[in-house]
Amino acid sequence: TGYWIPVPGEINSARLPAYHALDVQLLKRWEFRKWGIAIFLEVMNAYNHYNVADIYYIEDYSDYEYMPFFGILPSFGVIADF
């Protein structure tokens, strides 16, 4: 027919590579009588480890590629409590 049909293996017969990351956050908080405020700076995956999110197979299922998670992801913000 010209179409490729994958033949699935047993459940859990394959695994993605191990995931690990180091997330770091600095937080400074100020408290007032009826409310508080905080600022933060966060770095996710601080040492930029290559983590796999998913697998993409090519059209004929003869090979695959890994789809990576993000690399280093910095963020900052403000939190207000009332």
PDB file with one MODEL, atoms N, CA, C and O in Angstrom:
MODEL        1
ATOM      1  N   THR A   1       0.809  -1.200   0.000  1.00  0.00           N
ATOM      2  CA  THR A   1       0.000   0.000   0.000  1.00  0.00           C
ATOM      3  C   THR A   1       0.852   1.264   0.000  1.00  0.00           C
ATOM      4  O   THR A   1       0.344   2.344  -0.297  1.00  0.00           O
ATOM      5  N   GLY A   2       2.115   1.152   0.321  1.00  0.00           N
ATOM      6  CA  GLY A   2       2.976   2.324   0.376  1.00  0.00           C
ATOM      7  C   GLY A   2       2.932   3.053   1.710  1.00  0.00           C
ATOM      8  O   GLY A   2       3.572   4.093   1.866  1.00  0.00           O
ATOM      9  N   TYR A   3       2.186   2.521   2.674  1.00  0.00           N
ATOM     10  CA  TYR A   3       2.102   3.142   3.990  1.00  0.00           C
ATOM     11  C   TYR A   3       2.814   2.276   5.017  1.00  0.00           C
ATOM     12  O   TYR A   3       2.792   1.048   4.936  1.00  0.00           O
ATOM     13  N   TRP A   4       3.434   2.922   5.969  1.00  0.00           N
ATOM     14  CA  TRP A   4       4.101   2.211   7.054  1.00  0.00           C
ATOM     15  C   TRP A   4       3.165   2.163   8.250  1.00  0.00           C
ATOM     16  O   TRP A   4       2.551   3.167   8.612  1.00  0.00           O
ATOM     17  N   ILE A   5       3.063   1.017   8.847  1.00  0.00           N
ATOM     18  CA  ILE A   5       2.222   0.849  10.027  1.00  0.00           C
ATOM     19  C   ILE A   5       3.119   0.364  11.162  1.00  0.00           C
ATOM     20  O   ILE A   5       3.724  -0.704  11.062  1.00  0.00           O
ATOM     21  N   PRO A   6       3.209   1.145  12.244  1.00  0.00           N
ATOM     22  CA  PRO A   6       4.084   0.727  13.345  1.00  0.00           C
ATOM     23  C   PRO A   6       3.500  -0.479  14.076  1.00  0.00           C
ATOM     24  O   PRO A   6       2.284  -0.630  14.192  1.00  0.00           O
ATOM     25  N   VAL A   7       4.381  -1.316  14.556  1.00  0.00           N
ATOM     26  CA  VAL A   7       3.976  -2.458  15.378  1.00  0.00           C
ATOM     27  C   VAL A   7       4.415  -2.145  16.797  1.00  0.00           C
ATOM     28  O   VAL A   7       5.608  -2.188  17.097  1.00  0.00           O
ATOM     29  N   PRO A   8       3.470  -1.829  17.677  1.00  0.00           N
ATOM     30  CA  PRO A   8       3.863  -1.428  19.033  1.00  0.00           C
ATOM     31  C   PRO A   8       4.450  -2.595  19.818  1.00  0.00           C
ATOM     32  O   PRO A   8       4.054  -3.747  19.646  1.00  0.00           O
ATOM     33  N   GLY A   9       5.403  -2.264  20.681  1.00  0.00           N
ATOM     34  CA  GLY A   9       5.997  -3.267  21.557  1.00  0.00           C
ATOM     35  C   GLY A   9       5.173  -3.413  22.814  1.00  0.00           C
ATOM     36  O   GLY A   9       4.078  -2.861  22.922  1.00  0.00           O
ATOM     37  N   GLU A  10       5.699  -4.152  23.752  1.00  0.00           N
ATOM     38  CA  GLU A  10       5.016  -4.337  25.023  1.00  0.00           C
ATOM     39  C   GLU A  10       4.992  -3.017  25.797  1.00  0.00           C
ATOM     40  O   GLU A  10       5.841  -2.152  25.582  1.00  0.00           O
ATOM     41  N   ILE A  11       4.030  -2.870  26.686  1.00  0.00           N
ATOM     42  CA  ILE A  11       3.938  -1.670  27.505  1.00  0.00           C
ATOM     43  C   ILE A  11       5.195  -1.540  28.357  1.00  0.00           C
ATOM     44  O   ILE A  11       5.649  -2.511  28.962  1.00  0.00           O
ATOM     45  N   ASN A  12       5.746  -0.345  28.398  1.00  0.00           N
ATOM     46  CA  ASN A  12       6.964  -0.020  29.159  1.00  0.00           C
ATOM     47  C   ASN A  12       8.190  -0.794  28.681  1.00  0.00           C
ATOM     48  O   ASN A  12       9.098  -1.050  29.472  1.00  0.00           O
ATOM     49  N   SER A  13       8.235  -1.169  27.409  1.00  0.00           N
ATOM     50  CA  SER A  13       9.396  -1.894  26.889  1.00  0.00           C
ATOM     51  C   SER A  13      10.527  -0.946  26.499  1.00  0.00           C
ATOM     52  O   SER A  13      11.628  -1.400  26.186  1.00  0.00           O
ATOM     53  N   ALA A  14      10.276   0.360  26.513  1.00  0.00           N
ATOM     54  CA  ALA A  14      11.307   1.351  26.202  1.00  0.00           C
ATOM     55  C   ALA A  14      11.159   2.524  27.163  1.00  0.00           C
ATOM     56  O   ALA A  14      10.063   2.814  27.644  1.00  0.00           O
ATOM     57  N   ARG A  15      12.251   3.181  27.431  1.00  0.00           N
ATOM     58  CA  ARG A  15      12.253   4.305  28.360  1.00  0.00           C
ATOM     59  C   ARG A  15      12.984   5.493  27.740  1.00  0.00           C
ATOM     60  O   ARG A  15      13.877   5.326  26.909  1.00  0.00           O
ATOM     61  N   LEU A  16      12.589   6.690  28.157  1.00  0.00           N
ATOM     62  CA  LEU A  16      13.340   7.884  27.805  1.00  0.00           C
ATOM     63  C   LEU A  16      14.569   7.954  28.702  1.00  0.00           C
ATOM     64  O   LEU A  16      14.584   7.351  29.775  1.00  0.00           O
ATOM     65  N   PRO A  17      15.603   8.684  28.278  1.00  0.00           N
ATOM     66  CA  PRO A  17      16.764   8.849  29.152  1.00  0.00           C
ATOM     67  C   PRO A  17      16.372   9.544  30.462  1.00  0.00           C
ATOM     68  O   PRO A  17      15.366  10.251  30.519  1.00  0.00           O
ATOM     69  N   ALA A  18      17.161   9.338  31.496  1.00  0.00           N
ATOM     70  CA  ALA A  18      16.874   9.920  32.808  1.00  0.00           C
ATOM     71  C   ALA A  18      16.826  11.442  32.731  1.00  0.00           C
ATOM     72  O   ALA A  18      17.610  12.066  32.016  1.00  0.00           O
ATOM     73  N   TYR A  19      15.891  12.028  33.480  1.00  0.00           N
ATOM     74  CA  TYR A  19      15.720  13.471  33.537  1.00  0.00           C
ATOM     75  C   TYR A  19      16.310  13.976  34.850  1.00  0.00           C
ATOM     76  O   TYR A  19      16.022  13.433  35.916  1.00  0.00           O
ATOM     77  N   HIS A  20      17.123  14.998  34.768  1.00  0.00           N
ATOM     78  CA  HIS A  20      17.545  15.682  35.989  1.00  0.00           C
ATOM     79  C   HIS A  20      17.912  17.122  35.656  1.00  0.00           C
ATOM     80  O   HIS A  20      18.397  17.427  34.567  1.00  0.00           O
ATOM     81  N   ALA A  21      17.666  17.992  36.623  1.00  0.00           N
ATOM     82  CA  ALA A  21      17.932  19.418  36.447  1.00  0.00           C
ATOM     83  C   ALA A  21      18.118  20.045  37.823  1.00  0.00           C
ATOM     84  O   ALA A  21      17.639  19.524  38.830  1.00  0.00           O
ATOM     85  N   LEU A  22      18.814  21.159  37.844  1.00  0.00           N
ATOM     86  CA  LEU A  22      19.011  21.916  39.072  1.00  0.00           C
ATOM     87  C   LEU A  22      18.281  23.242  38.925  1.00  0.00           C
ATOM     88  O   LEU A  22      18.598  24.029  38.033  1.00  0.00           O
ATOM     89  N   ASP A  23      17.305  23.496  39.793  1.00  0.00           N
ATOM     90  CA  ASP A  23      16.554  24.744  39.795  1.00  0.00           C
ATOM     91  C   ASP A  23      16.972  25.547  41.025  1.00  0.00           C
ATOM     92  O   ASP A  23      17.042  25.012  42.132  1.00  0.00           O
ATOM     93  N   VAL A  24      17.251  26.841  40.820  1.00  0.00           N
ATOM     94  CA  VAL A  24      17.721  27.715  41.894  1.00  0.00           C
ATOM     95  C   VAL A  24      16.813  28.937  41.948  1.00  0.00           C
ATOM     96  O   VAL A  24      16.440  29.487  40.912  1.00  0.00           O
ATOM     97  N   GLN A  25      16.454  29.366  43.178  1.00  0.00           N
ATOM     98  CA  GLN A  25      15.608  30.548  43.327  1.00  0.00           C
ATOM     99  C   GLN A  25      16.109  31.404  44.487  1.00  0.00           C
ATOM    100  O   GLN A  25      16.418  30.897  45.565  1.00  0.00           O
ATOM    101  N   LEU A  26      16.184  32.721  44.242  1.00  0.00           N
ATOM    102  CA  LEU A  26      16.469  33.699  45.280  1.00  0.00           C
ATOM    103  C   LEU A  26      15.178  34.464  45.527  1.00  0.00           C
ATOM    104  O   LEU A  26      14.515  34.890  44.582  1.00  0.00           O
ATOM    105  N   LEU A  27      14.819  34.642  46.801  1.00  0.00           N
ATOM    106  CA  LEU A  27      13.561  35.286  47.155  1.00  0.00           C
ATOM    107  C   LEU A  27      13.813  36.283  48.280  1.00  0.00           C
ATOM    108  O   LEU A  27      14.465  35.954  49.271  1.00  0.00           O
ATOM    109  N   LYS A  28      13.302  37.493  48.129  1.00  0.00           N
ATOM    110  CA  LYS A  28      13.380  38.516  49.178  1.00  0.00           C
ATOM    111  C   LYS A  28      11.959  38.969  49.479  1.00  0.00           C
ATOM    112  O   LYS A  28      11.215  39.371  48.584  1.00  0.00           O
ATOM    113  N   ARG A  29      11.591  38.895  50.782  1.00  0.00           N
ATOM    114  CA  ARG A  29      10.221  39.207  51.195  1.00  0.00           C
ATOM    115  C   ARG A  29      10.220  40.377  52.170  1.00  0.00           C
ATOM    116  O   ARG A  29      11.102  40.495  53.020  1.00  0.00           O
ATOM    117  N   TRP A  30       9.200  41.253  52.033  1.00  0.00           N
ATOM    118  CA  TRP A  30       8.956  42.348  52.962  1.00  0.00           C
ATOM    119  C   TRP A  30       7.539  42.202  53.491  1.00  0.00           C
ATOM    120  O   TRP A  30       6.597  42.031  52.716  1.00  0.00           O
ATOM    121  N   GLU A  31       7.386  42.268  54.814  1.00  0.00           N
ATOM    122  CA  GLU A  31       6.074  42.142  55.449  1.00  0.00           C
ATOM    123  C   GLU A  31       5.654  43.499  56.014  1.00  0.00           C
ATOM    124  O   GLU A  31       6.450  44.186  56.654  1.00  0.00           O
ATOM    125  N   PHE A  32       4.407  43.874  55.774  1.00  0.00           N
ATOM    126  CA  PHE A  32       3.818  45.092  56.311  1.00  0.00           C
ATOM    127  C   PHE A  32       2.635  44.694  57.181  1.00  0.00           C
ATOM    128  O   PHE A  32       2.400  43.502  57.381  1.00  0.00           O
ATOM    129  N   ARG A  33       1.883  45.660  57.705  1.00  0.00           N
ATOM    130  CA  ARG A  33       0.795  45.334  58.638  1.00  0.00           C
ATOM    131  C   ARG A  33      -0.234  44.375  58.049  1.00  0.00           C
ATOM    132  O   ARG A  33      -0.518  43.333  58.641  1.00  0.00           O
ATOM    133  N   LYS A  34      -0.788  44.710  56.908  1.00  0.00           N
ATOM    134  CA  LYS A  34      -1.867  43.890  56.330  1.00  0.00           C
ATOM    135  C   LYS A  34      -1.510  43.256  54.996  1.00  0.00           C
ATOM    136  O   LYS A  34      -2.361  42.618  54.376  1.00  0.00           O
ATOM    137  N   TRP A  35      -0.294  43.411  54.545  1.00  0.00           N
ATOM    138  CA  TRP A  35       0.080  42.836  53.258  1.00  0.00           C
ATOM    139  C   TRP A  35       1.585  42.600  53.217  1.00  0.00           C
ATOM    140  O   TRP A  35       2.324  43.060  54.087  1.00  0.00           O
ATOM    141  N   GLY A  36       2.012  41.896  52.221  1.00  0.00           N
ATOM    142  CA  GLY A  36       3.424  41.606  52.038  1.00  0.00           C
ATOM    143  C   GLY A  36       3.764  41.611  50.553  1.00  0.00           C
ATOM    144  O   GLY A  36       2.891  41.488  49.694  1.00  0.00           O
ATOM    145  N   ILE A  37       5.026  41.752  50.283  1.00  0.00           N
ATOM    146  CA  ILE A  37       5.485  41.738  48.896  1.00  0.00           C
ATOM    147  C   ILE A  37       6.806  40.979  48.839  1.00  0.00           C
ATOM    148  O   ILE A  37       7.589  41.008  49.788  1.00  0.00           O
ATOM    149  N   ALA A  38       7.043  40.311  47.740  1.00  0.00           N
ATOM    150  CA  ALA A  38       8.286  39.557  47.553  1.00  0.00           C
ATOM    151  C   ALA A  38       8.727  39.697  46.103  1.00  0.00           C
ATOM    152  O   ALA A  38       7.904  39.821  45.196  1.00  0.00           O
ATOM    153  N   ILE A  39      10.030  39.674  45.902  1.00  0.00           N
ATOM    154  CA  ILE A  39      10.585  39.608  44.551  1.00  0.00           C
ATOM    155  C   ILE A  39      11.423  38.340  44.471  1.00  0.00           C
ATOM    156  O   ILE A  39      11.996  37.898  45.467  1.00  0.00           O
ATOM    157  N   PHE A  40      11.489  37.768  43.291  1.00  0.00           N
ATOM    158  CA  PHE A  40      12.281  36.548  43.144  1.00  0.00           C
ATOM    159  C   PHE A  40      13.009  36.528  41.810  1.00  0.00           C
ATOM    160  O   PHE A  40      12.585  37.149  40.835  1.00  0.00           O
ATOM    161  N   LEU A  41      14.104  35.804  41.797  1.00  0.00           N
ATOM    162  CA  LEU A  41      14.879  35.511  40.592  1.00  0.00           C
ATOM    163  C   LEU A  41      15.083  34.008  40.586  1.00  0.00           C
ATOM    164  O   LEU A  41      15.560  33.444  41.571  1.00  0.00           O
ATOM    165  N   GLU A  42      14.726  33.349  39.485  1.00  0.00           N
ATOM    166  CA  GLU A  42      14.791  31.892  39.408  1.00  0.00           C
ATOM    167  C   GLU A  42      15.524  31.472  38.139  1.00  0.00           C
ATOM    168  O   GLU A  42      15.367  32.086  37.084  1.00  0.00           O
ATOM    169  N   VAL A  43      16.319  30.428  38.258  1.00  0.00           N
ATOM    170  CA  VAL A  43      16.990  29.831  37.098  1.00  0.00           C
ATOM    171  C   VAL A  43      16.645  28.348  37.102  1.00  0.00           C
ATOM    172  O   VAL A  43      17.018  27.618  38.020  1.00  0.00           O
ATOM    173  N   MET A  44      15.932  27.908  36.070  1.00  0.00           N
ATOM    174  CA  MET A  44      15.588  26.484  35.929  1.00  0.00           C
ATOM    175  C   MET A  44      16.616  25.817  35.028  1.00  0.00           C
ATOM    176  O   MET A  44      17.084  26.415  34.060  1.00  0.00           O
ATOM    177  N   ASN A  45      16.967  24.575  35.349  1.00  0.00           N
ATOM    178  CA  ASN A  45      17.982  23.802  34.634  1.00  0.00           C
ATOM    179  C   ASN A  45      19.297  24.593  34.598  1.00  0.00           C
ATOM    180  O   ASN A  45      19.858  24.840  33.531  1.00  0.00           O
ATOM    181  N   ALA A  46      19.768  24.979  35.775  1.00  0.00           N
ATOM    182  CA  ALA A  46      20.900  25.897  35.912  1.00  0.00           C
ATOM    183  C   ALA A  46      22.172  25.402  35.223  1.00  0.00           C
ATOM    184  O   ALA A  46      22.943  26.227  34.732  1.00  0.00           O
ATOM    185  N   TYR A  47      22.420  24.113  35.166  1.00  0.00           N
ATOM    186  CA  TYR A  47      23.637  23.636  34.506  1.00  0.00           C
ATOM    187  C   TYR A  47      23.381  23.131  33.091  1.00  0.00           C
ATOM    188  O   TYR A  47      24.223  22.445  32.511  1.00  0.00           O
ATOM    189  N   ASN A  48      22.217  23.468  32.534  1.00  0.00           N
ATOM    190  CA  ASN A  48      21.901  23.251  31.122  1.00  0.00           C
ATOM    191  C   ASN A  48      22.039  21.794  30.676  1.00  0.00           C
ATOM    192  O   ASN A  48      22.606  21.521  29.618  1.00  0.00           O
ATOM    193  N   HIS A  49      21.529  20.869  31.470  1.00  0.00           N
ATOM    194  CA  HIS A  49      21.562  19.452  31.099  1.00  0.00           C
ATOM    195  C   HIS A  49      20.553  19.182  29.983  1.00  0.00           C
ATOM    196  O   HIS A  49      19.449  19.726  30.004  1.00  0.00           O
ATOM    197  N   TYR A  50      20.918  18.357  29.019  1.00  0.00           N
ATOM    198  CA  TYR A  50      20.037  18.005  27.900  1.00  0.00           C
ATOM    199  C   TYR A  50      19.027  16.970  28.391  1.00  0.00           C
ATOM    200  O   TYR A  50      19.381  15.818  28.637  1.00  0.00           O
ATOM    201  N   ASN A  51      17.767  17.387  28.531  1.00  0.00           N
ATOM    202  CA  ASN A  51      16.696  16.491  28.964  1.00  0.00           C
ATOM    203  C   ASN A  51      15.747  16.232  27.809  1.00  0.00           C
ATOM    204  O   ASN A  51      15.458  17.133  27.022  1.00  0.00           O
ATOM    205  N   VAL A  52      15.263  15.005  27.707  1.00  0.00           N
ATOM    206  CA  VAL A  52      14.401  14.595  26.601  1.00  0.00           C
ATOM    207  C   VAL A  52      12.935  14.712  27.017  1.00  0.00           C
ATOM    208  O   VAL A  52      12.536  14.194  28.060  1.00  0.00           O
ATOM    209  N   ALA A  53      12.131  15.402  26.188  1.00  0.00           N
ATOM    210  CA  ALA A  53      10.702  15.567  26.449  1.00  0.00           C
ATOM    211  C   ALA A  53       9.872  14.508  25.727  1.00  0.00           C
ATOM    212  O   ALA A  53       8.872  14.035  26.266  1.00  0.00           O
ATOM    213  N   ASP A  54      10.275  14.134  24.519  1.00  0.00           N
ATOM    214  CA  ASP A  54       9.478  13.206  23.715  1.00  0.00           C
ATOM    215  C   ASP A  54      10.341  12.609  22.612  1.00  0.00           C
ATOM    216  O   ASP A  54      11.478  13.032  22.406  1.00  0.00           O
ATOM    217  N   ILE A  55       9.797  11.630  21.909  1.00  0.00           N
ATOM    218  CA  ILE A  55      10.467  10.997  20.772  1.00  0.00           C
ATOM    219  C   ILE A  55       9.634  11.246  19.524  1.00  0.00           C
ATOM    220  O   ILE A  55       8.417  11.062  19.538  1.00  0.00           O
ATOM    221  N   TYR A  56      10.282  11.661  18.454  1.00  0.00           N
ATOM    222  CA  TYR A  56       9.625  11.805  17.148  1.00  0.00           C
ATOM    223  C   TYR A  56      10.202  10.769  16.192  1.00  0.00           C
ATOM    224  O   TYR A  56      11.416  10.701  15.998  1.00  0.00           O
ATOM    225  N   TYR A  57       9.330   9.968  15.601  1.00  0.00           N
ATOM    226  CA  TYR A  57       9.766   8.964  14.633  1.00  0.00           C
ATOM    227  C   TYR A  57       9.673   9.540  13.225  1.00  0.00           C
ATOM    228  O   TYR A  57       8.773  10.325  12.928  1.00  0.00           O
ATOM    229  N   ILE A  58      10.611   9.147  12.356  1.00  0.00           N
ATOM    230  CA  ILE A  58      10.513   9.586  10.969  1.00  0.00           C
ATOM    231  C   ILE A  58       9.402   8.791  10.278  1.00  0.00           C
ATOM    232  O   ILE A  58       8.875   7.838  10.852  1.00  0.00           O
ATOM    233  N   GLU A  59       9.053   9.168   9.084  1.00  0.00           N
ATOM    234  CA  GLU A  59       7.858   8.658   8.408  1.00  0.00           C
ATOM    235  C   GLU A  59       7.782   7.138   8.319  1.00  0.00           C
ATOM    236  O   GLU A  59       6.704   6.568   8.492  1.00  0.00           O
ATOM    237  N   ASP A  60       8.900   6.471   8.052  1.00  0.00           N
ATOM    238  CA  ASP A  60       8.857   5.011   7.912  1.00  0.00           C
ATOM    239  C   ASP A  60       9.193   4.269   9.214  1.00  0.00           C
ATOM    240  O   ASP A  60       9.361   3.049   9.201  1.00  0.00           O
ATOM    241  N   TYR A  61       9.290   4.984  10.316  1.00  0.00           N
ATOM    242  CA  TYR A  61       9.546   4.421  11.645  1.00  0.00           C
ATOM    243  C   TYR A  61      10.874   3.672  11.743  1.00  0.00           C
ATOM    244  O   TYR A  61      11.046   2.840  12.634  1.00  0.00           O
ATOM    245  N   SER A  62      11.803   3.953  10.848  1.00  0.00           N
ATOM    246  CA  SER A  62      13.085   3.269  10.903  1.00  0.00           C
ATOM    247  C   SER A  62      14.080   3.964  11.840  1.00  0.00           C
ATOM    248  O   SER A  62      15.093   3.378  12.222  1.00  0.00           O
ATOM    249  N   ASP A  63      13.787   5.199  12.201  1.00  0.00           N
ATOM    250  CA  ASP A  63      14.682   5.944  13.084  1.00  0.00           C
ATOM    251  C   ASP A  63      13.859   6.982  13.852  1.00  0.00           C
ATOM    252  O   ASP A  63      12.697   7.225  13.525  1.00  0.00           O
ATOM    253  N   TYR A  64      14.454   7.580  14.852  1.00  0.00           N
ATOM    254  CA  TYR A  64      13.745   8.560  15.661  1.00  0.00           C
ATOM    255  C   TYR A  64      14.699   9.667  16.084  1.00  0.00           C
ATOM    256  O   TYR A  64      15.919   9.531  15.989  1.00  0.00           O
ATOM    257  N   GLU A  65      14.115  10.767  16.555  1.00  0.00           N
ATOM    258  CA  GLU A  65      14.868  11.882  17.117  1.00  0.00           C
ATOM    259  C   GLU A  65      14.248  12.251  18.452  1.00  0.00           C
ATOM    260  O   GLU A  65      13.042  12.107  18.652  1.00  0.00           O
ATOM    261  N   TYR A  66      15.079  12.725  19.358  1.00  0.00           N
ATOM    262  CA  TYR A  66      14.576  13.202  20.645  1.00  0.00           C
ATOM    263  C   TYR A  66      14.169  14.663  20.534  1.00  0.00           C
ATOM    264  O   TYR A  66      14.843  15.455  19.874  1.00  0.00           O
ATOM    265  N   MET A  67      13.061  15.017  21.182  1.00  0.00           N
ATOM    266  CA  MET A  67      12.667  16.413  21.304  1.00  0.00           C
ATOM    267  C   MET A  67      13.103  16.872  22.690  1.00  0.00           C
ATOM    268  O   MET A  67      12.642  16.319  23.689  1.00  0.00           O
ATOM    269  N   PRO A  68      13.979  17.868  22.774  1.00  0.00           N
ATOM    270  CA  PRO A  68      14.503  18.268  24.081  1.00  0.00           C
ATOM    271  C   PRO A  68      13.565  19.213  24.831  1.00  0.00           C
ATOM    272  O   PRO A  68      12.749  19.915  24.233  1.00  0.00           O
ATOM    273  N   PHE A  69      13.705  19.209  26.171  1.00  0.00           N
ATOM    274  CA  PHE A  69      13.104  20.243  26.993  1.00  0.00           C
ATOM    275  C   PHE A  69      13.920  21.510  26.794  1.00  0.00           C
ATOM    276  O   PHE A  69      14.933  21.495  26.095  1.00  0.00           O
ATOM    277  N   PHE A  70      13.491  22.589  27.395  1.00  0.00           N
ATOM    278  CA  PHE A  70      14.216  23.846  27.307  1.00  0.00           C
ATOM    279  C   PHE A  70      15.576  23.715  27.980  1.00  0.00           C
ATOM    280  O   PHE A  70      15.803  22.818  28.792  1.00  0.00           O
ATOM    281  N   GLY A  71      16.468  24.622  27.628  1.00  0.00           N
ATOM    282  CA  GLY A  71      17.773  24.680  28.280  1.00  0.00           C
ATOM    283  C   GLY A  71      17.665  25.512  29.549  1.00  0.00           C
ATOM    284  O   GLY A  71      16.729  25.335  30.328  1.00  0.00           O
ATOM    285  N   ILE A  72      18.601  26.405  29.762  1.00  0.00           N
ATOM    286  CA  ILE A  72      18.552  27.294  30.917  1.00  0.00           C
ATOM    287  C   ILE A  72      17.378  28.248  30.739  1.00  0.00           C
ATOM    288  O   ILE A  72      17.221  28.858  29.681  1.00  0.00           O
ATOM    289  N   LEU A  73      16.551  28.375  31.781  1.00  0.00           N
ATOM    290  CA  LEU A  73      15.371  29.236  31.700  1.00  0.00           C
ATOM    291  C   LEU A  73      15.340  30.172  32.904  1.00  0.00           C
ATOM    292  O   LEU A  73      14.894  29.782  33.983  1.00  0.00           O
ATOM    293  N   PRO A  74      15.816  31.420  32.721  1.00  0.00           N
ATOM    294  CA  PRO A  74      15.751  32.371  33.827  1.00  0.00           C
ATOM    295  C   PRO A  74      14.377  33.047  33.873  1.00  0.00           C
ATOM    296  O   PRO A  74      13.726  33.223  32.843  1.00  0.00           O
ATOM    297  N   SER A  75      13.946  33.422  35.079  1.00  0.00           N
ATOM    298  CA  SER A  75      12.704  34.173  35.224  1.00  0.00           C
ATOM    299  C   SER A  75      12.784  35.017  36.483  1.00  0.00           C
ATOM    300  O   SER A  75      13.589  34.749  37.376  1.00  0.00           O
ATOM    301  N   PHE A  76      11.947  36.032  36.544  1.00  0.00           N
ATOM    302  CA  PHE A  76      11.878  36.882  37.729  1.00  0.00           C
ATOM    303  C   PHE A  76      10.442  37.330  37.893  1.00  0.00           C
ATOM    304  O   PHE A  76       9.647  37.251  36.955  1.00  0.00           O
ATOM    305  N   GLY A  77      10.107  37.802  39.087  1.00  0.00           N
ATOM    306  CA  GLY A  77       8.750  38.235  39.295  1.00  0.00           C
ATOM    307  C   GLY A  77       8.535  38.888  40.641  1.00  0.00           C
ATOM    308  O   GLY A  77       9.445  38.997  41.462  1.00  0.00           O
ATOM    309  N   VAL A  78       7.309  39.317  40.840  1.00  0.00           N
ATOM    310  CA  VAL A  78       6.878  39.972  42.069  1.00  0.00           C
ATOM    311  C   VAL A  78       5.644  39.231  42.580  1.00  0.00           C
ATOM    312  O   VAL A  78       4.752  38.879  41.808  1.00  0.00           O
ATOM    313  N   ILE A  79       5.608  39.002  43.891  1.00  0.00           N
ATOM    314  CA  ILE A  79       4.467  38.344  44.521  1.00  0.00           C
ATOM    315  C   ILE A  79       3.921  39.290  45.588  1.00  0.00           C
ATOM    316  O   ILE A  79       4.669  39.768  46.441  1.00  0.00           O
ATOM    317  N   ALA A  80       2.629  39.557  45.536  1.00  0.00           N
ATOM    318  CA  ALA A  80       2.009  40.408  46.540  1.00  0.00           C
ATOM    319  C   ALA A  80       0.948  39.606  47.289  1.00  0.00           C
ATOM    320  O   ALA A  80       0.139  38.915  46.671  1.00  0.00           O
ATOM    321  N   ASP A  81       0.952  39.698  48.619  1.00  0.00           N
ATOM    322  CA  ASP A  81      -0.031  39.019  49.468  1.00  0.00           C
ATOM    323  C   ASP A  81      -0.872  40.070  50.163  1.00  0.00           C
ATOM    324  O   ASP A  81      -0.343  41.012  50.753  1.00  0.00           O
ATOM    325  N   PHE A  82      -2.208  39.902  50.091  1.00  0.00           N
ATOM    326  CA  PHE A  82      -3.118  40.837  50.741  1.00  0.00           C
ATOM    327  C   PHE A  82      -3.907  40.132  51.813  1.00  0.00           C
ATOM    328  O   PHE A  82      -4.734  40.754  52.480  1.00  0.00           O
TER     329      PHE A  82
ENDMDL
END
